[in-house]
Amino acid sequence: MDSASTMEVGASSSWSRAMLQISPYTFAALGIAIAIGVSVLGAAWGIYITGSSLIGAAIKAPRITSKNLISVIFCEAVAIYGVIVAIILQTKLESVPASQLYAPESLRAGYAIFASGIIVGFANLVCGLCVGIIGSSCALSDAQNSSLFVKILVIEIFGSALGLFGVIVGIIMSAQATWPAAV
């Protein structure tokens, strides 16, 4: 065996050893933070996209301002999805004796909460962008032709469902988070 292949084997096993040395509570906390943080980022980005188009289009047609605020509300719902899931994930945390902290069941629970947070956070990031872009189109098209508002609003509702799908998958993933019972 040459030194290059020894280093490759050592490098790959050192990553797996490193992953096993990180506390499952750290992974769980990161998952919860990603769920809420990235969801809020998606909502903010969507509101930015929708709001800037809404304000610009309202210069031409001031009548659109109040009814197109629904697009901003849809974007805000994305942040609320992240908050709700973060609260659900927080309730999944349980105290584990130090002797069982790195037990396979503890690691699986930490990874499940982490995976759930990533799924929810990034699904809501994409949902916020989707709803923001559709909301922008809704405001611009409503300023041109008011009969298009309801048609585009229906599409925006379908875009908003993407965030709910992420929430559902995240809740299903978090069901795997069962910590070992105290002995």
ZAGUSE-241714 format. One record per residue (C-alpha): y, x, z; residue number from 1; residue in one letter. Coordinates in pm, 1 decimal, always signed. Example, Ala and Ser with C-alpha at 12.3 -4.5 7.8 and 13.67 -1.06 7.14 Angstrom:
2
<site><y>-450.0</y><x>+1230.0</x><z>+780.0</z><seq>1</seq><type>a</type></site>
<site><y>-106.0</y><x>+1367.0</x><z>+714.0</z><seq>2</seq><type>s</type></site>
END
This chain:
183
<site><y>+0.0</y><x>+0.0</x><z>+0.0</z><seq>1</seq><type>m</type></site>
<site><y>+336.0</y><x>+143.6</x><z>-95.7</z><seq>2</seq><type>d</type></site>
<site><y>+653.0</y><x>+116.3</x><z>+108.3</z><seq>3</seq><type>s</type></site>
<site><y>+812.9</y><x>-146.2</x><z>-123.0</z><seq>4</seq><type>a</type></site>
<site><y>+531.7</y><x>-396.7</x><z>-74.9</z><seq>5</seq><type>s</type></site>
<site><y>+531.9</y><x>-330.0</x><z>+299.2</z><seq>6</seq><type>t</type></site>
<site><y>+901.7</y><x>-410.5</x><z>+315.2</z><seq>7</seq><type>m</type></site>
<site><y>+851.6</y><x>-733.3</x><z>+119.7</z><seq>8</seq><type>e</type></site>
<site><y>+578.4</y><x>-850.7</x><z>+354.8</z><seq>9</seq><type>v</type></site>
<site><y>+784.0</y><x>-750.2</x><z>+656.4</z><seq>10</seq><type>g</type></site>
<site><y>+1096.6</y><x>-920.2</x><z>+518.2</z><seq>11</seq><type>a</type></site>
<site><y>+922.1</y><x>-1249.3</x><z>+448.4</z><seq>12</seq><type>s</type></site>
<site><y>+752.9</y><x>-1254.5</x><z>+786.1</z><seq>13</seq><type>s</type></site>
<site><y>+1075.6</y><x>-1162.6</x><z>+961.1</z><seq>14</seq><type>s</type></site>
<site><y>+1241.1</y><x>-1475.4</x><z>+815.8</z><seq>15</seq><type>w</type></site>
<site><y>+959.2</y><x>-1695.3</x><z>+937.7</z><seq>16</seq><type>s</type></site>
<site><y>+971.8</y><x>-1524.6</x><z>+1276.4</z><seq>17</seq><type>r</type></site>
<site><y>+1348.5</y><x>-1574.5</x><z>+1287.6</z><seq>18</seq><type>a</type></site>
<site><y>+1312.4</y><x>-1943.6</x><z>+1208.5</z><seq>19</seq><type>m</type></site>
<site><y>+1061.6</y><x>-1980.4</x><z>+1489.9</z><seq>20</seq><type>l</type></site>
<site><y>+1289.3</y><x>-1800.1</x><z>+1737.1</z><seq>21</seq><type>q</type></site>
<site><y>+1584.1</y><x>-2034.1</x><z>+1686.3</z><seq>22</seq><type>i</type></site>
<site><y>+1584.8</y><x>-2310.6</x><z>+1941.8</z><seq>23</seq><type>s</type></site>
<site><y>+1489.1</y><x>-2654.8</x><z>+1809.2</z><seq>24</seq><type>p</type></site>
<site><y>+1794.5</y><x>-2785.0</x><z>+1995.6</z><seq>25</seq><type>y</type></site>
<site><y>+2011.1</y><x>-2562.5</x><z>+1774.8</z><seq>26</seq><type>t</type></site>
<site><y>+1857.2</y><x>-2713.5</x><z>+1463.3</z><seq>27</seq><type>f</type></site>
<site><y>+1900.8</y><x>-3062.8</x><z>+1605.7</z><seq>28</seq><type>a</type></site>
<site><y>+2265.8</y><x>-2998.0</x><z>+1694.4</z><seq>29</seq><type>a</type></site>
<site><y>+2332.1</y><x>-2858.0</x><z>+1346.7</z><seq>30</seq><type>l</type></site>
<site><y>+2172.9</y><x>-3166.2</x><z>+1191.3</z><seq>31</seq><type>g</type></site>
<site><y>+2389.0</y><x>-3398.4</x><z>+1399.6</z><seq>32</seq><type>i</type></site>
<site><y>+2701.9</y><x>-3197.0</x><z>+1315.4</z><seq>33</seq><type>a</type></site>
<site><y>+2620.4</y><x>-3196.6</x><z>+943.7</z><seq>34</seq><type>i</type></site>
<site><y>+2555.6</y><x>-3572.8</x><z>+947.1</z><seq>35</seq><type>a</type></site>
<site><y>+2896.5</y><x>-3653.8</x><z>+1086.6</z><seq>36</seq><type>i</type></site>
<site><y>+3097.2</y><x>-3363.8</x><z>+942.7</z><seq>37</seq><type>g</type></site>
<site><y>+2984.7</y><x>-3383.1</x><z>+581.8</z><seq>38</seq><type>v</type></site>
<site><y>+3000.5</y><x>-3764.6</x><z>+587.0</z><seq>39</seq><type>s</type></site>
<site><y>+3362.1</y><x>-3749.8</x><z>+701.0</z><seq>40</seq><type>v</type></site>
<site><y>+3429.5</y><x>-3488.4</x><z>+432.4</z><seq>41</seq><type>l</type></site>
<site><y>+3287.1</y><x>-3725.1</x><z>+169.5</z><seq>42</seq><type>g</type></site>
<site><y>+3497.9</y><x>-4011.7</x><z>+300.8</z><seq>43</seq><type>a</type></site>
<site><y>+3813.7</y><x>-3800.5</x><z>+304.8</z><seq>44</seq><type>a</type></site>
<site><y>+3752.7</y><x>-3673.6</x><z>-46.7</z><seq>45</seq><type>w</type></site>
<site><y>+3691.3</y><x>-4027.3</x><z>-172.5</z><seq>46</seq><type>g</type></site>
<site><y>+4005.4</y><x>-4157.0</x><z>-2.7</z><seq>47</seq><type>i</type></site>
<site><y>+4203.3</y><x>-3870.8</x><z>-156.0</z><seq>48</seq><type>y</type></site>
<site><y>+4077.8</y><x>-3953.6</x><z>-506.0</z><seq>49</seq><type>i</type></site>
<site><y>+4123.9</y><x>-4328.8</x><z>-468.1</z><seq>50</seq><type>t</type></site>
<site><y>+4452.8</y><x>-4309.1</x><z>-282.1</z><seq>51</seq><type>g</type></site>
<site><y>+4624.4</y><x>-4078.8</x><z>-526.1</z><seq>52</seq><type>s</type></site>
<site><y>+4528.1</y><x>-4300.1</x><z>-821.9</z><seq>53</seq><type>s</type></site>
<site><y>+4620.6</y><x>-4614.0</x><z>-631.5</z><seq>54</seq><type>l</type></site>
<site><y>+4966.1</y><x>-4485.9</x><z>-547.7</z><seq>55</seq><type>i</type></site>
<site><y>+5019.6</y><x>-4364.0</x><z>-903.2</z><seq>56</seq><type>g</type></site>
<site><y>+4903.7</y><x>-4690.6</x><z>-1060.5</z><seq>57</seq><type>a</type></site>
<site><y>+5107.6</y><x>-4895.1</x><z>-813.1</z><seq>58</seq><type>a</type></site>
<site><y>+5423.5</y><x>-4751.3</x><z>-965.4</z><seq>59</seq><type>i</type></site>
<site><y>+5347.9</y><x>-4938.3</x><z>-1287.5</z><seq>60</seq><type>k</type></site>
<site><y>+5202.8</y><x>-5249.5</x><z>-1118.7</z><seq>61</seq><type>a</type></site>
<site><y>+5298.3</y><x>-5289.7</x><z>-750.4</z><seq>62</seq><type>p</type></site>
<site><y>+5079.2</y><x>-5603.0</x><z>-725.4</z><seq>63</seq><type>r</type></site>
<site><y>+4761.6</y><x>-5388.8</x><z>-715.1</z><seq>64</seq><type>i</type></site>
<site><y>+4838.2</y><x>-5213.6</x><z>-387.2</z><seq>65</seq><type>t</type></site>
<site><y>+4699.9</y><x>-5463.3</x><z>-137.8</z><seq>66</seq><type>s</type></site>
<site><y>+4384.4</y><x>-5571.6</x><z>-319.5</z><seq>67</seq><type>k</type></site>
<site><y>+4287.2</y><x>-5216.2</x><z>-416.2</z><seq>68</seq><type>n</type></site>
<site><y>+4289.3</y><x>-5106.5</x><z>-52.3</z><seq>69</seq><type>l</type></site>
<site><y>+3930.3</y><x>-5232.7</x><z>-50.9</z><seq>70</seq><type>i</type></site>
<site><y>+3840.0</y><x>-4908.8</x><z>-229.7</z><seq>71</seq><type>s</type></site>
<site><y>+3983.2</y><x>-4706.7</x><z>+57.8</z><seq>72</seq><type>v</type></site>
<site><y>+3784.5</y><x>-4921.5</x><z>+302.2</z><seq>73</seq><type>i</type></site>
<site><y>+3463.5</y><x>-4852.0</x><z>+107.7</z><seq>74</seq><type>f</type></site>
<site><y>+3535.8</y><x>-4480.5</x><z>+134.7</z><seq>75</seq><type>c</type></site>
<site><y>+3596.5</y><x>-4513.0</x><z>+507.4</z><seq>76</seq><type>e</type></site>
<site><y>+3259.4</y><x>-4686.1</x><z>+547.9</z><seq>77</seq><type>a</type></site>
<site><y>+3097.6</y><x>-4358.7</x><z>+439.6</z><seq>78</seq><type>v</type></site>
<site><y>+3240.2</y><x>-4185.1</x><z>+747.2</z><seq>79</seq><type>a</type></site>
<site><y>+3119.3</y><x>-4470.2</x><z>+964.2</z><seq>80</seq><type>i</type></site>
<site><y>+2765.5</y><x>-4424.2</x><z>+825.1</z><seq>81</seq><type>y</type></site>
<site><y>+2775.6</y><x>-4062.3</x><z>+939.0</z><seq>82</seq><type>g</type></site>
<site><y>+2903.0</y><x>-4155.8</x><z>+1285.1</z><seq>83</seq><type>v</type></site>
<site><y>+2631.0</y><x>-4417.4</x><z>+1328.6</z><seq>84</seq><type>i</type></site>
<site><y>+2353.8</y><x>-4178.9</x><z>+1225.5</z><seq>85</seq><type>v</type></site>
<site><y>+2494.8</y><x>-3901.7</x><z>+1446.2</z><seq>86</seq><type>a</type></site>
<site><y>+2477.9</y><x>-4139.9</x><z>+1742.6</z><seq>87</seq><type>i</type></site>
<site><y>+2119.9</y><x>-4235.6</x><z>+1652.2</z><seq>88</seq><type>i</type></site>
<site><y>+2021.9</y><x>-3869.4</x><z>+1618.4</z><seq>89</seq><type>l</type></site>
<site><y>+2188.8</y><x>-3785.8</x><z>+1948.8</z><seq>90</seq><type>q</type></site>
<site><y>+1968.1</y><x>-4041.9</x><z>+2122.5</z><seq>91</seq><type>t</type></site>
<site><y>+1661.5</y><x>-3861.5</x><z>+1979.7</z><seq>92</seq><type>k</type></site>
<site><y>+1732.8</y><x>-3550.9</x><z>+2188.5</z><seq>93</seq><type>l</type></site>
<site><y>+1515.1</y><x>-3517.2</x><z>+2497.2</z><seq>94</seq><type>e</type></site>
<site><y>+1482.7</y><x>-3254.8</x><z>+2765.6</z><seq>95</seq><type>s</type></site>
<site><y>+1182.1</y><x>-3028.8</x><z>+2721.8</z><seq>96</seq><type>v</type></site>
<site><y>+1045.8</y><x>-2784.5</x><z>+2980.1</z><seq>97</seq><type>p</type></site>
<site><y>+1112.1</y><x>-2419.7</x><z>+2892.1</z><seq>98</seq><type>a</type></site>
<site><y>+740.4</y><x>-2357.0</x><z>+2851.9</z><seq>99</seq><type>s</type></site>
<site><y>+723.7</y><x>-2613.2</x><z>+2570.2</z><seq>100</seq><type>q</type></site>
<site><y>+1054.2</y><x>-2533.7</x><z>+2400.0</z><seq>101</seq><type>l</type></site>
<site><y>+885.9</y><x>-2355.7</x><z>+2108.9</z><seq>102</seq><type>y</type></site>
<site><y>+577.8</y><x>-2575.3</x><z>+2095.3</z><seq>103</seq><type>a</type></site>
<site><y>+499.2</y><x>-2706.7</x><z>+1744.8</z><seq>104</seq><type>p</type></site>
<site><y>+596.2</y><x>-3057.7</x><z>+1849.0</z><seq>105</seq><type>e</type></site>
<site><y>+937.9</y><x>-2937.8</x><z>+1970.0</z><seq>106</seq><type>s</type></site>
<site><y>+996.6</y><x>-2741.5</x><z>+1650.9</z><seq>107</seq><type>l</type></site>
<site><y>+898.6</y><x>-3042.3</x><z>+1440.1</z><seq>108</seq><type>r</type></site>
<site><y>+1139.3</y><x>-3265.8</x><z>+1634.6</z><seq>109</seq><type>a</type></site>
<site><y>+1426.3</y><x>-3019.6</x><z>+1590.4</z><seq>110</seq><type>g</type></site>
<site><y>+1353.6</y><x>-2978.1</x><z>+1220.2</z><seq>111</seq><type>y</type></site>
<site><y>+1325.1</y><x>-3355.7</x><z>+1172.6</z><seq>112</seq><type>a</type></site>
<site><y>+1668.0</y><x>-3414.3</x><z>+1325.4</z><seq>113</seq><type>i</type></site>
<site><y>+1807.9</y><x>-3126.8</x><z>+1119.4</z><seq>114</seq><type>f</type></site>
<site><y>+1659.4</y><x>-3265.0</x><z>+796.5</z><seq>115</seq><type>a</type></site>
<site><y>+1782.9</y><x>-3613.0</x><z>+878.2</z><seq>116</seq><type>s</type></site>
<site><y>+2136.0</y><x>-3484.5</x><z>+933.8</z><seq>117</seq><type>g</type></site>
<site><y>+2135.5</y><x>-3291.9</x><z>+606.8</z><seq>118</seq><type>i</type></site>
<site><y>+2006.2</y><x>-3592.5</x><z>+413.0</z><seq>119</seq><type>i</type></site>
<site><y>+2263.8</y><x>-3828.6</x><z>+559.6</z><seq>120</seq><type>v</type></site>
<site><y>+2553.0</y><x>-3583.6</x><z>+535.5</z><seq>121</seq><type>g</type></site>
<site><y>+2502.6</y><x>-3489.1</x><z>+172.8</z><seq>122</seq><type>f</type></site>
<site><y>+2409.7</y><x>-3841.4</x><z>+62.0</z><seq>123</seq><type>a</type></site>
<site><y>+2737.5</y><x>-3959.4</x><z>+212.5</z><seq>124</seq><type>n</type></site>
<site><y>+2928.9</y><x>-3670.7</x><z>+55.9</z><seq>125</seq><type>l</type></site>
<site><y>+2807.9</y><x>-3777.5</x><z>-287.2</z><seq>126</seq><type>v</type></site>
<site><y>+2862.2</y><x>-4143.8</x><z>-199.7</z><seq>127</seq><type>c</type></site>
<site><y>+3221.2</y><x>-4074.8</x><z>-94.5</z><seq>128</seq><type>g</type></site>
<site><y>+3289.9</y><x>-3896.3</x><z>-421.2</z><seq>129</seq><type>l</type></site>
<site><y>+3124.9</y><x>-4174.4</x><z>-619.7</z><seq>130</seq><type>c</type></site>
<site><y>+3316.2</y><x>-4450.9</x><z>-444.8</z><seq>131</seq><type>v</type></site>
<site><y>+3639.6</y><x>-4253.0</x><z>-469.8</z><seq>132</seq><type>g</type></site>
<site><y>+3606.4</y><x>-4202.0</x><z>-844.6</z><seq>133</seq><type>i</type></site>
<site><y>+3512.2</y><x>-4564.6</x><z>-904.7</z><seq>134</seq><type>i</type></site>
<site><y>+3797.5</y><x>-4677.3</x><z>-677.5</z><seq>135</seq><type>g</type></site>
<site><y>+4035.7</y><x>-4461.9</x><z>-877.5</z><seq>136</seq><type>s</type></site>
<site><y>+3914.8</y><x>-4623.2</x><z>-1199.1</z><seq>137</seq><type>s</type></site>
<site><y>+3945.5</y><x>-4964.0</x><z>-1039.1</z><seq>138</seq><type>c</type></site>
<site><y>+4309.2</y><x>-4906.3</x><z>-946.2</z><seq>139</seq><type>a</type></site>
<site><y>+4400.6</y><x>-4767.9</x><z>-1287.7</z><seq>140</seq><type>l</type></site>
<site><y>+4222.2</y><x>-5041.5</x><z>-1482.1</z><seq>141</seq><type>s</type></site>
<site><y>+4359.6</y><x>-5314.8</x><z>-1254.9</z><seq>142</seq><type>d</type></site>
<site><y>+4710.5</y><x>-5190.7</x><z>-1325.7</z><seq>143</seq><type>a</type></site>
<site><y>+4640.7</y><x>-5235.1</x><z>-1698.3</z><seq>144</seq><type>q</type></site>
<site><y>+4433.9</y><x>-5554.1</x><z>-1691.3</z><seq>145</seq><type>n</type></site>
<site><y>+4386.0</y><x>-5755.7</x><z>-1371.4</z><seq>146</seq><type>s</type></site>
<site><y>+4070.2</y><x>-5926.7</x><z>-1502.0</z><seq>147</seq><type>s</type></site>
<site><y>+3881.5</y><x>-5597.2</x><z>-1468.8</z><seq>148</seq><type>l</type></site>
<site><y>+3924.7</y><x>-5571.8</x><z>-1090.6</z><seq>149</seq><type>f</type></site>
<site><y>+3620.5</y><x>-5776.9</x><z>-983.9</z><seq>150</seq><type>v</type></site>
<site><y>+3396.3</y><x>-5620.3</x><z>-1248.9</z><seq>151</seq><type>k</type></site>
<site><y>+3472.1</y><x>-5268.1</x><z>-1134.5</z><seq>152</seq><type>i</type></site>
<site><y>+3456.3</y><x>-5371.3</x><z>-768.5</z><seq>153</seq><type>l</type></site>
<site><y>+3092.4</y><x>-5473.7</x><z>-822.5</z><seq>154</seq><type>v</type></site>
<site><y>+3018.8</y><x>-5124.7</x><z>-956.3</z><seq>155</seq><type>i</type></site>
<site><y>+3192.9</y><x>-4978.7</x><z>-652.6</z><seq>156</seq><type>e</type></site>
<site><y>+2966.4</y><x>-5181.8</x><z>-424.5</z><seq>157</seq><type>i</type></site>
<site><y>+2662.2</y><x>-5034.8</x><z>-600.8</z><seq>158</seq><type>f</type></site>
<site><y>+2809.2</y><x>-4686.4</x><z>-553.3</z><seq>159</seq><type>g</type></site>
<site><y>+2856.8</y><x>-4758.9</x><z>-185.0</z><seq>160</seq><type>s</type></site>
<site><y>+2487.5</y><x>-4844.9</x><z>-155.3</z><seq>161</seq><type>a</type></site>
<site><y>+2406.3</y><x>-4476.0</x><z>-214.9</z><seq>162</seq><type>l</type></site>
<site><y>+2533.2</y><x>-4398.4</x><z>+134.3</z><seq>163</seq><type>g</type></site>
<site><y>+2316.5</y><x>-4671.1</x><z>+283.0</z><seq>164</seq><type>l</type></site>
<site><y>+2012.0</y><x>-4528.5</x><z>+106.3</z><seq>165</seq><type>f</type></site>
<site><y>+2087.5</y><x>-4192.0</x><z>+267.1</z><seq>166</seq><type>g</type></site>
<site><y>+2118.6</y><x>-4359.0</x><z>+606.8</z><seq>167</seq><type>v</type></site>
<site><y>+1783.4</y><x>-4534.2</x><z>+562.6</z><seq>168</seq><type>i</type></site>
<site><y>+1606.0</y><x>-4213.2</x><z>+458.6</z><seq>169</seq><type>v</type></site>
<site><y>+1772.8</y><x>-4027.5</x><z>+747.4</z><seq>170</seq><type>g</type></site>
<site><y>+1653.9</y><x>-4284.5</x><z>+999.5</z><seq>171</seq><type>i</type></site>
<site><y>+1301.2</y><x>-4267.7</x><z>+857.5</z><seq>172</seq><type>i</type></site>
<site><y>+1310.1</y><x>-3886.0</x><z>+883.5</z><seq>173</seq><type>m</type></site>
<site><y>+1438.8</y><x>-3896.8</x><z>+1239.6</z><seq>174</seq><type>s</type></site>
<site><y>+1141.4</y><x>-4110.0</x><z>+1341.6</z><seq>175</seq><type>a</type></site>
<site><y>+940.5</y><x>-3784.9</x><z>+1322.6</z><seq>176</seq><type>q</type></site>
<site><y>+1144.8</y><x>-3643.5</x><z>+1609.6</z><seq>177</seq><type>a</type></site>
<site><y>+910.9</y><x>-3677.3</x><z>+1906.0</z><seq>178</seq><type>t</type></site>
<site><y>+947.2</y><x>-3415.8</x><z>+2175.6</z><seq>179</seq><type>w</type></site>
<site><y>+652.1</y><x>-3307.5</x><z>+2392.8</z><seq>180</seq><type>p</type></site>
<site><y>+613.7</y><x>-3493.3</x><z>+2718.2</z><seq>181</seq><type>a</type></site>
<site><y>+680.5</y><x>-3305.4</x><z>+3037.5</z><seq>182</seq><type>a</type></site>
<site><y>+357.5</y><x>-3179.2</x><z>+3192.2</z><seq>183</seq><type>v</type></site>
END
